[in-house]
Each structure stands twice: as structure tokens, then as C-alpha cells.
Amino acid sequence: MNLKPDQDYRFNFAEGNRIISMEIKCCGQHIGELRFRDGESCTCPVCRSKHQLRMDYNHFHVSKVNNS
């Protein structure tokens, strides 16, 4: 059974397991790639949801904000 997610995040790594970027899939399509930096964001052209990366002291958040 092959269930493709409607929304997905994929992280790309450099040598030494350092995260360098994050690819975003929303509404079943690839919508962009964000560098692994605080405040980076991408908006889905279909549903207009904003996907944002926030860095904290020892962790990070990936948020999806619906713009209805």
C-alpha cells in the first residue's frame, strides 16, 4: 500500500549530519526548499498556507499557518 502524504517535510544533510535545508510538500506537490535558518518560510500556491522554520536555543519548530 503506497499512501502519499498531502503534506511532508524532508531534511537534507551535509557531512557531519548537519542539516542544511528542508524541502516542503503541501497539497500533494513540492512547493519549495528552505535553508536551515531562523525565520525562513514558504507559502503554498494552492492553499496559501505558510510553512515557517523557527530556531530556538537547542531545537527548532516547523509550523504551518493557514491563511484563510
Order of alpha helices (4+ residues) and beta strands (2+ residues): beta-beta-beta-beta-beta-beta
